[in-house]
């Protein structure tokens, strides 16, 4: 049972930053960055409020996926491991692809 709880906590610790970014920055005056420390978007994004709204939704979806993965650890640990591997490989590619579509939509 300890392994299941550790898996749940680890996944929820991964979900927490995504959730904080989506909730706190959706109404920000500066664009939400995909890469940490990237300041190049300040002059590139034309409609910051709509861009931030879509990025907040993307980050919220990431948080939900990690939360579901954590619950999967508690119910069926093997499924939690499989979902974690999926989240950290294919999931990152999907999120990056969606980020590029959002960025392309709002570039000046």
HELIX and SHEET records of a PDB file:
HELIX    1   1 UNK A    2  UNK A   24  1                                  23    
HELIX    2   2 UNK A   48  UNK A   75  1                                  28    
HELIX    3   3 UNK A   77  UNK A   88  1                                  12    
HELIX    4   4 UNK A   90  UNK A  106  1                                  17    
END                                                                             
